Amino acid sequence: MARITLSNLAHSYYPNPSAEEDYALKEMNHVWEDGKAYALLGSSGCGKTTLLNIISGLLKPSQGRVLFGDTDVTTQPTAERNIAQVFQFPVVYDTMTVRQNLAFPLKNRGSDAAYIARRVSEIAEMIGLEASLNRKARGLTADAKQKISLGRGMVREDVNAILFDEPLTVIDPHMKWELRTQLKSLHRQFGHTMIYVTHDQTEALTFADEVVVMYDGRVVQMGTPEELFETPEHTFVGYFIGSPGMNVIPARIEGDKAYVNGSHIQLGRGYGKLDGKVEIGIRPEFTTLSNSGGLPVNVRRVEDVGRHKIVRADFFGNDINIVAPEGVQITSDMNRVVFNPGKVNVYENDWRVNGEAA
Amino acid sequence: MEKTTNHKAWFLVLPVLFLVAFSAVIPLMTVVNYSIQDTFGNNKFFWAGLEWFSETLASERIHDALGRQILFSAIILAIEVPLGIFIALNMPKKGIWASVCLILMALPLLIPFNVVGTIWQIFGRVDIGLLGHTLEKIGIDYNYTSDAVDAWITVVVMDVWHWTSLVALLSYAGLQSIPEAYYQAAKIDQASRWSVFRFIELPKMQGVLLIAILLRFMDSFMIYTEPFVVTGGGPGNSTTFLSIDLVKMAIGQFDLGPAAAFSIIYFLVILLVSWVFYTVMTNLDKRERV
């Protein structure tokens, strides 16, 4: 087990990258602490898998270094890194039995037979495949095959890290929950560094101590679920985390006031002069629909999602979502929106600006 | 819906019936017809029963040819299958060199059989052939026209040269269908090169290899043109394989009856061996699935 350091790391799939767009992974410096569970969250094609494959050594980065602890492993082949990785789609060795599949990584390391037998039965119990240990892997369902892949990823106790690349895509929803819980308890039990790639925010938020959000080849924010929710560092984080995502509204900022279409919104902090694209971001959870105060909105639709209602409205030509708590009656005279001043974030060219206390 | 009955529709099948009759049924039945009769010319035939069959089955000449044939097929399969797999494993997987390799590999397959024979016939000649002459110059006694072992080596090498590509191309196609994730998982699992071959590549190639082995077996068991052009079955009878012997018997000696019985037995042997191959290999596959 080791801390993983990425220094000046960048990767391009082109042989001679020139412009920044050529890079699938923009230059980054990051430290993944030993023993923590991370979720790598982002939309498809943002570089999550690229980053994972660089850590496991399946891909050689165009530039920069990868360190496990204090050892530079950038040029080390995958097999020497002693790392586990589970892929999105099941990979099993068809001609082997389930037992042989699970034992395979241990056998390759030359572990002794008694230890292998003990580990295999532990893992089989965890993934619920004890009954089919002696069956050939090729006849099993995609579900079971993926469980074997997961099992093979976890069978070695001494790996530096376990990487999961959207491993539950092919698993049944109810099983998904169970396996994720098991992964989590496994993490508590053994304390492996785990990196879990997903584009499902629920999966990320329930699994990880810390969530890393990637956007367009960059890590835009690394933080606890609360931090991502309260202070998204990038408009993408605001939009991607939360359901519905953060409202992002173009605005003009003067001191501690934001102007949208001539009307002002009070902000919690004061800001200096901002250039480029200036927007304010506010979570639907921190806005209130009311019949007085605030600014005018045009309510278009109300959706009841159970625990609360989502009000879809038009705010000076911008789409805005407002969360109304359960039990609140929405009447036709409620056509104003109130923002919680402390929860309004200001973005300059998509990045959050940290204002000064007013 | 009511089913309409119109027996005139049978006429539509006539063209196919004619085609199949003239291309398969009639020639085959002619052979069967010859195999149970005897003739002394003038197109007069006499009933011979199963005499030709029992004679063929007891014939030492045919036993020898069969022995040589089995040995030949065994040798070329033992060389071409592993060699073909080895070549396929080492061919580039993509890019310009993959295409170059594919074209080069396909070339021998495109050359007509008798041309392959002629190429090797000249290539191996001691007086003017590049191979034969070079071997003689460096002091190796090589002469396929007088030495049985040399003749065998020439014929086997020629077949390997001509047909290994087929095994290689089929194996290559099998390898190309393996998703990259399998190789990645093997690296993660710290598998050795041998394990990757044994547990990933070989199982995934199983289907195409079955076809390659069947094709190569049937083809080599029926081989005629190439050894005939190179050695003519000699020296002596040392490279006289079944089909060469059959042609000698049927056209050289004009023994139509025995030749017909011989060819029917020949056909049944190929059918039987192919069936055994196929059944054994598909059963292996089935047992593994359980």
Contacts between the chains, C-beta under 8 A, distances in Angstrom:
chain1	res1	chain2	res2	distance
A	53	B	184	7.8
A	56	B	188	6.5
A	57	B	187	7.6
A	58	B	184	5.1
A	58	B	187	6.5
A	58	B	188	7.9
A	77	B	187	7.2
A	78	B	184	7.7
A	78	B	187	3.9
A	78	B	188	6.1
A	79	B	187	5.6
A	79	B	190	4.4
A	79	B	191	7.8
A	82	B	190	7.5
A	83	B	188	6.8
A	84	B	188	6.2
A	85	B	184	7.4
A	85	B	185	7.7
A	85	B	188	4.7
A	87	B	181	5.0
A	87	B	184	6.9
A	87	B	185	6.5
A	89	B	179	7.8
A	89	B	181	6.4
A	91	B	179	7.9
A	91	B	181	5.1
A	91	B	182	5.5
A	91	B	184	7.8
A	91	B	185	4.0
A	93	B	199	4.5
A	93	B	200	6.8
A	93	B	203	7.8
A	94	B	203	5.0
A	94	B	204	7.7
A	94	B	288	7.9
A	95	B	199	6.3
A	95	B	203	4.7
A	95	B	288	6.1
A	96	B	199	6.4
A	104	B	189	5.5
A	104	B	191	7.2
A	104	B	195	8.0
A	104	B	199	7.9
A	105	B	188	7.8
A	105	B	189	4.3
A	105	B	190	6.3
A	108	B	189	6.0
A	108	B	190	4.3
A	108	B	191	5.6
A	108	B	192	7.0
A	108	B	195	7.0
A	109	B	190	6.2
A	135	B	290	7.8
A	136	B	288	5.5
A	136	B	289	6.1
A	136	B	290	6.8
A	138	B	288	7.1
A	138	B	289	6.1
A	139	B	289	5.0
A	139	B	290	7.1
A	149	B	185	7.4
A	152	B	185	7.7
A	152	B	189	6.4
A	153	B	188	7.8
